[in-house]
Every structure is written in structure tokens, then in C-alpha cells.
């Protein structure tokens, strides 16, 4: 495949993925087109900054993420690292701190009425 065609297809594939359009590209095909999905890099300091930016204690932040409070504490201390979907969720929170606001409800007796 000519390099110019490869770049054009790669650019189109990238735009499709970026705009949420469903594709059936394999990882191998994407790499061949010059598209790579990078590993999420998030460290203890990032996690603490995210939590502080949304003004939550470790225990409330843990509840919001549906993880054990000791996990948040250990992440922030650098003793453990989040994995899999949690890393992606933390990355999304870093870009958009209000992302999980829908998970917080205000409870009152008036709500029950």
C-alpha cells in the first residue's frame, strides 16, 4: 500500500474512532495505519489531585468509584496502582471532574413525598 494512501486511511480511521463511529478494525490493522491506543498513565499524585479537585474525602471518593476506601488510600500513597477500567475512569475524571456527579443524590424527606 502506498504511504499516502495509508496515511489517508489512517486519518479517516482515526476520525471515525474519535467521533464514536463504530468500526471493526483490529488492533493489528490500527497499528498498520499508524493508530495506537496508548496505555493510561496515572500516578499517586494524579489521583490525589483528582480527588482534591472534586473536593471529596478518600472514603467518599471511594464510594463514588465503587471501590474500597483502602484502595484509594493505597493508590495515593503509591503502594498500589489502579488497574483496568478504574485507570480509564480516573483518566476521564482528570479531564472532566464533574463526570460522576450523576452518582450523587440529595436525599430528603421531601423527595419521598
Buried (B, 14 or more C-beta within 10 A) or exposed (E): EEEEEEEEBBEEBBEEBEEEEEEEBEEEEBEBBEBEEEEBEBEBEBBBEBBEEBEBEBEBBBBBBEBEBEBBBBBBEEEBEBEEEBBEBBBBBBEEBEEBEEEEEEEEEEEEE
